[in-house]
Amino acid sequence: MATKLPLLFFLFFLSLTSGWNVIMVNGQKTWCVAKPSSDQATLLSNLNYACSQVDCRVLRKGCPCSTPDNLINHASIAMNLYYQSRGKNHWNCDFRASGLVVVTDPSYGDCIYA
């Protein structure tokens, strides 16, 4: 494990700096979220595109993932729904280099990322 940790940090750093999305192997679960540096127009575009391809009902008012009601949160949930439904390939989280594959579960409260 000690030898894997520096590699994980390097891959994470590489993904942040180059736009290259890292998919972990060895059965580790991954999720897709919006990069925090994404602008509002890109987030809105990602949200609209992903929700045109997958069921985004979990974002409706009163549903588990409707709060917090902000664009980065809703875009991340929609992007992850798309990513999960398309086979969890790194290219399904690219969203014009505004997506980031993560290994830490982004679920919160009753909002469970698939």
C-alpha positions as CSV (number, residue, x, y, z in Angstrom):
1,M,0.0,0.0,0.0
2,A,2.8,2.4,0.7
3,T,4.0,2.2,-2.9
4,K,0.6,2.8,-4.3
5,L,-0.1,6.0,-2.3
6,P,2.4,8.3,-4.2
7,L,1.1,6.9,-7.5
8,L,-2.5,7.8,-6.5
9,F,-1.4,11.3,-5.6
10,F,0.5,11.6,-8.9
11,L,-2.5,10.4,-10.9
12,F,-4.9,12.7,-9.0
13,F,-2.5,15.6,-9.6
14,L,-2.2,14.7,-13.3
15,S,-6.0,14.5,-13.6
16,L,-6.4,18.0,-12.1
17,T,-3.6,19.6,-14.2
18,S,-4.1,18.0,-17.6
19,G,-7.8,17.2,-17.8
20,W,-6.9,13.5,-18.0
21,N,-9.5,11.5,-16.1
22,V,-8.2,8.7,-14.0
23,I,-10.1,5.5,-13.7
24,M,-9.0,3.3,-10.8
25,V,-8.8,-0.4,-11.3
26,N,-8.8,-3.4,-8.8
27,G,-12.6,-3.1,-8.4
28,Q,-12.5,0.3,-6.8
29,K,-15.8,2.3,-7.4
30,T,-15.6,5.6,-9.2
31,W,-17.9,8.5,-9.7
32,C,-18.0,11.5,-12.0
33,V,-18.4,15.0,-10.7
34,A,-18.0,18.5,-12.1
35,K,-14.6,20.1,-11.7
36,P,-14.9,23.0,-9.2
37,S,-13.2,25.3,-11.7
38,S,-16.0,24.8,-14.3
39,D,-17.8,28.0,-15.3
40,Q,-21.6,28.4,-15.0
41,A,-22.3,28.1,-18.7
42,T,-20.3,24.8,-18.9
43,L,-22.1,23.4,-15.9
44,L,-25.5,24.3,-17.3
45,S,-24.6,22.7,-20.6
46,N,-23.4,19.5,-18.9
47,L,-26.6,19.4,-16.8
48,N,-28.8,19.9,-19.8
49,Y,-27.0,17.3,-21.9
50,A,-26.8,14.6,-19.2
51,C,-30.4,15.0,-18.3
52,S,-31.4,14.7,-22.0
53,Q,-29.7,11.3,-22.0
54,V,-30.6,9.9,-18.5
55,D,-33.4,10.2,-15.9
56,C,-32.6,13.2,-13.7
57,R,-35.8,13.0,-11.5
58,V,-33.6,12.8,-8.4
59,L,-33.0,16.6,-8.9
60,R,-36.6,17.6,-8.8
61,K,-37.8,19.7,-5.9
62,G,-38.5,17.5,-2.9
63,C,-36.3,14.7,-4.1
64,P,-33.2,13.5,-2.3
65,C,-30.7,15.3,-4.5
66,S,-32.6,18.6,-5.0
67,T,-30.6,20.3,-2.3
68,P,-28.4,22.1,-2.2
69,D,-30.0,23.8,-5.1
70,N,-27.0,25.0,-7.0
71,L,-25.6,24.4,-10.5
72,I,-22.4,22.6,-9.5
73,N,-24.3,20.2,-7.3
74,H,-27.0,19.4,-9.9
75,A,-24.5,19.2,-12.8
76,S,-22.3,16.7,-10.8
77,I,-25.3,14.5,-10.0
78,A,-26.4,14.5,-13.7
79,M,-22.9,13.9,-15.0
80,N,-22.5,11.0,-12.6
81,L,-25.8,9.5,-13.7
82,Y,-24.7,9.7,-17.3
83,Y,-21.2,8.3,-16.5
84,Q,-22.6,5.4,-14.5
85,S,-25.2,4.6,-17.2
86,R,-22.6,4.6,-20.0
87,G,-20.2,2.0,-18.4
88,K,-18.0,4.2,-16.3
89,N,-15.5,4.9,-19.1
90,H,-13.2,7.9,-18.5
91,W,-14.5,9.5,-21.7
92,N,-18.0,9.4,-20.3
93,C,-16.9,11.8,-17.7
94,D,-15.0,14.2,-19.9
95,F,-17.7,16.8,-20.6
96,R,-15.2,18.9,-22.6
97,A,-12.6,18.5,-19.8
98,S,-15.0,19.7,-17.1
99,G,-15.6,16.4,-15.5
100,L,-13.5,14.6,-12.9
101,V,-13.5,10.9,-12.0
102,V,-13.2,10.5,-8.2
103,V,-12.8,7.5,-5.9
104,T,-14.3,9.2,-2.8
105,D,-18.1,8.7,-2.7
106,P,-19.7,12.1,-3.2
107,S,-23.0,11.0,-1.7
108,Y,-24.5,13.1,1.1
109,G,-27.5,12.8,3.3
110,D,-30.2,10.9,1.4
111,C,-28.7,11.8,-1.9
112,I,-26.9,8.6,-2.9
113,Y,-24.7,8.7,-6.0
114,A,-25.2,5.4,-7.9
